[in-house]
Amino acid sequence: MKNPGTQKQYPLSVVIATLGDDILANTIACLNQGHSIPFEILVCIPEDESSKVEKLTQENVKIIKTPCRGQVAQRVYGLQRISQPMVLQMDEDVELKPTDLDMLVQALGQLGCGHALAPLFRHFSSGKYVTEYNQGALGGLDSLYAFLICGAPWGIKRMGVISPAGIAFAVDPRYCEPGLFETQWLPGGCVICHREDLVTEDYYPFAGKAFCEDLAHSVLWKKQGTRLWMHLDASGRISSDPMPFNWKTKKAIFRAHEYIVKLIGGNYWQLRLWHVVHIFKEIILIGLRRIMR
């Protein structure tokens, strides 16, 4: 890996909320591989977990010991301590290559203040986009489900939309022109904006693991006039293992979506319908997988 002291630096602060998982070292190494690197990388970790990141000795890495625990609270604590005009918030398990970081920084610089950008996500293992819309009859069924159950626009018009039920729909670049695609929400795992456009309040009101926090963040961005864009030429890589089914998690997800519906003035009954149908779909899929074994 290149020595950060010999590389040019973007006027960029990166903020990563973490509990010190091993994958964090690779995330930081990727950020520091290019000809230009972030001016600072703020690793925000609860004080009682901070021993886990003592080996992160790169010159541009700063360990921020937070008095709070929770992804949003730790991130906000870090955002309040940045020094640069551009800010990139990242999850600790996102791999962002130097060329993709460069595209995000350049695009934000050209857009100026009042904008936030995110890359598309690909799977680590296959390299495929995390979201790919089905075609043909199956695609028609997906559109029918999104339209009737979630209240989303028909077909690919639902890309980038938060429906009245508080359900977000991602972007499939196969149906878009290259470049930037304006959306109603951005995935929170990797988002860049100007310091002037930061949301620095702890906008997630629940304890425990954060679900749909990126939707709440996006809604607040939109309310303050910030335009949101997916950069279709930039991509981050993630490992998206399926979430195991349990009722406690389902309850937390419903509670989070209920909060989104409140923020957007959406439809609580449509959310309840989606929640019931969503659970039944998962139970059926689990049963089919067991039969196929």
N, C-alpha and C positions, 0 to 999 in steps of 0.2 A: 504493500500500500504506500502511496505517496505521502510524503511528509507535509502536513498542513501548513507548516511554516514556510514552505517554498512555493505554495500555490496562490493564485489570485483568489480573492474572496468576494462573493456576492454580498451586497448590503442586505443580508438575510439572517433573521433569527429563526431557528427551528425549535419547536417546542414538542417534546415527547413525554407524555404521562406514562408511567411504568410502575410495575412492582418488581422489576429487576430480572425478568426472564432472560434466559441465555440468548435468545434470538436478537435481543437489543444490540449486541455487539456487531452483528452482521448488518443491521439496519444503518448503524452509524458508519461502518466501513464503506457501505455503498455510497452514502452521502459525501464521503471524503475521497472518492476515487478519481474525480474529474480534474480537469485543468483549473476549474474554478469551484470553490467549495463555500458552504455557508460561513458567515463571519462567526456565528456561535450556534451551538447545539445545546439547548437547555434540557437536561434530563431531570424531570420532575418526579420525585419519589418520596413516599412517606418517610419521615425521619427514622422510624424504627426498622425500615427496610434498606436504608442507605448503604449498608455494608456490602450489599450485593453488586453495587456498581463501582466499587473502589478501583477496579482494574481498568476502568475507562479513563485512559490518561492522555488522549489526543488533546492537542493544544486548544482546539476550538470547542471542546466539550466542557460544560459547566454543570456541576451537580447541584440541583436546587432541592433542598430538603424541605418538604412541605409539611405543615402542621395538620393537614387534612388527608383523607383517603377517599378515593373515588376518581374515576377517569376525568369527569368534567371539572370537579373541584381542583384536582391537581393541575390540569391543563390551564385553568383560569389563573391559578396562582403563578404559573410560569409566564403566561401572557402579560401579566402585570409587571414583569421584570425584564422584558426584552429591551434591546438597545438599538435595533435596526429598523429601517423604514418598511421593509417587507417581512412578512411572517408566514412560516409554513408550519401548520400543526400536523403531526403525524402520529399514527399508532406505531407501537414498537415492532409489529410484525409485518410492516410494509417495506418492500424492497423497491427503491427508486433509483434507477440508473442515472449516471451523470447527464446523458443526452436528454432524458426526460425531465430532469430537474432544470436543465438549461432552457428547455421549451417553455416550462411553466414560468420561470423568472422573466424570460423575454416577453412572453405574452402579457403578463401582468404589467410589466413596464410600459408596454405599448398602450394598454387599456387605461392605465392611470388609476386614480382613486375611485371608489364607488363600485369596485368589481371584486369578485372572488372566483378562483379557478380550482378545478380538481382534475386529475387524470382519470382515465378509465382503468379498471382493475382487470388483471388476468390471473388465471390460476398458475401457481408455481409449477405444478406437475405437467400440465398439458400445454400451457401457453395460451389457451383459449380464453376469450372474454368471459367474465363471470356471468354477464347477462347476454343471452342470445335468444331472440324471440323465435318461436316456432313458426313454421310456414304451413300452408295447406289446411287440411281439416283440423289438425291439432291446434294450429294457430288461430283458426276461427273459434274453437272452443275456449282458448285462452282469452280471446277478445270478448267473448260472450260473458265469461266469468268476471273479467275485470269491469265490464260495463254494467252488468246486472247486480253483482254482489258488492263491488267496490265503488261504483259510481264514476269510474274513470272513462275518458274518451275512448272511442272505438279504435281498434287496431294500433298502428304505430304512433298515432296521435297522443297516446298515453305516455310516451317516453318523456321522462323528466318531470312528470306531474305528481303532485300530492292530491289524492282523490278526497272527496268529502268524508270518506270513512277513515281518513288519516293514513292511508296506505300509499307508499311511494313506489313509483315505477322508474326503473333505471333506463339507460340509453344503450341501444344496440347500434354500434357505428356502421354496421352494414347497410343501414337505411338512412344514412346522413352523408352530407358533403363533408370532406375533410376540413379540419380547422376547429372552430368553436361552435358549441351548441348550447343555447341558453335554456336553463331549466328553472324549476321551482325549488329544487333542493340539490345539495351536494353530499356525497358520502364523506363522513367525517374523518376517515382514516388517513386522508392526505389532501389538505386544502391550503391554498396560498392566497393571501390578501395583503393589502397595505395596512400599516399600523393604525391609520385613521379610521379604518372600517372594522376594527376588532369589536367583538362582543365580549366584554370582560366581566359580565355578571355570571354567577353560578346558575345557569338556566335549567338545570336538571334537578327537580325537587324531590327525587326519591333516593333512598339509601340502596346500597348494593350495586350489582352490575348494571351498567347503563344500557338501556335498549332504546333505539330510535332517537338518541340524543342528537344525531346529525340532522334529523328533521326539525327538532325544536330550534337548533342553532340556525338552520336555513330560514325558518319562518321569521325569526328575529332579525336576521340579515335583511330579508325582503322588506320587513316593516320599517327598517331604517333607511331603505332606498338603495341597498347594495344589490347589484345585478349578479346573478350566479351563472357560471359557464362550465361545461365539461370540455376539456381540451382533448379532442378525439385523436390527436396524433401522439399524445403522451400517455404512458401507461405505468402503473405500479403493479407489482406482483404480490399476491397474498395467498395464503393457504386457507381455503374456506371449507373446513371440515363441517359436515352436517351437525347441527345442534341436537344433542340427545333429547328425546321427548320426556318432559316431566311437568307435572301440573303447576309446580311453583314457578317455573320459568314462563309457562303460558299465562299465568296470572300477572306476572310482571310485564310481559309484552303487551297484554291487553291494557293494563294500567298506563303504560307509556303511550300507546296509541290513543287512549282516551284523553290524555294530556294534549296530544297533537290536535285532536278534534276540537278541544276547547280553544287552543291557540288560533286555529284557522276558522272557527265558527262553522264547523262541519256538522255531520249527521251522526248522532250517537246510535240511532237504531240501525243505520247501515253498518257501522262499526261492529255492533253486536252480531248482526247477520254474518259479516265476514269472519268474525272470531269463531262462531259455531261451525261454519262451513270449513274454515281452515283446519280446525281440530279434527273434524271428521275425515278430511282429506289425508291428514298425517296418519291417523289411526289405520285407515284403509291401506296406505302405502306400506306401513310397518307390517301389516298382516300379509300383504303380497310378497314382501321381501322374505318373510319367514317361510311362506309356502314354496318360494323359488329355491330355497337352500337345499 
